[in-house]
Amino acid sequence: MFGLAFLGATLLNADLISKSRQALASGVFRDPEAAETARFHVIVVIPDTGDSFFDGLLEGISDSASEADAAVQVFRYPGPSAAEAERYFEIALRAKADGLIMYVTRDEDVDARAARAAREGVTFIPVGANAPGRSIPGFIGSDPFLQGFEGGKLICARLGAQARIGVILPASETGTAEEEPLYRGVEAAVRAFPGASIEIAAWERPGVLAGEEAAVLILQSRRTVNALFCSSSRSTMGAAQVVVDMNKVGEILIVGADETAEIGRYIDKGVVVASIVRDSRRIGREAVRAFSLAKESGQPPIPVEVGFFVKTAKGANE
């Protein structure tokens, strides 16, 4: 009887595993007919914030999944939520996924995650918009310092020594504004224009109205501010709406980040003068490519710096 019970449990477990694999293979980025032939199971763990950066990231992963012969499963967590991110990291390891593409922030111990994933046989590809403060094997993303420098340069090229800048920083649970690479980038650009200054910085908080809240805080706290630099699509749209509501279009210069249809309309109307678009689609494509190369070669993935382009009413410039 014990033997029969054990055999039944084994068969049931095998059936469940088979069904689970079939469900994973028919995931977001593969057609059911093609999913059964997928060689690899790749898990993607990213925040669910409404930021267009992550939409582009998923599009890039989707574009490349079939080339890597991978079935992709996406987990999204309320951002920033370190506990939820860690939970999905654990799930990926327990599931014995072939690869894990995970959004990481500057404050996280990415080295420890990479080492643990390697011990479990999972190819770990960290991606992000704010690289950790040290060299991380395989990190793929854009440099926020360069984004900030470009934003500060664009503002000061228009306003010169009269620039009084308010910076909306990405949501963060630790640190000061001066420690943020994006802030330091703006600061570096401003130094080339004696008289120009950063008047105030505010953090974007989680939530739909995060950009509006930060913009209102800046403009009410510092009446001298005549330019806003935004770090995400959410803060760009929020800041633009606030400037429109306050009837200050033309008085407050806005340099935004990333692209959405709404940001495009604000640019066309002159509410936003430019948007620095981080190429998150390319980050997604490069992440899948890095996973595929690592699997083929058996070597750790190499870091990739992905740039940005500037979008204005005249079009896009690299």
Secondary structure, DSSP 8 states (H G I E B T S, - for coil): -HHHHHHHHHHHHHHHHHHHHHHHHTSTTS-HHHHTT--EEEEEEEEES--HHHHHHHHHHHHHHTTTTEEEEEEEEESS-HHHHHHHHHHHHHTT-SEEEEE--TTS-HHHHHHHHHHTT-EEEEEESS--SS--TT-EE--HHHHHHHHHHHHHHHHGGG-EEEEEE---SSS-GGG-HHHHHHHHHHTTSTT-EEEEEEE--SSTTHHHHHHHHHHHH-TT--EEEESSHHHHHHHHHHHHHTT-BTTBEEEEES--HHHHHHHHTTSS-EEEEE-HHHHHHHHHHHHHHHHHH-S----EE--EEEEETTEEE-
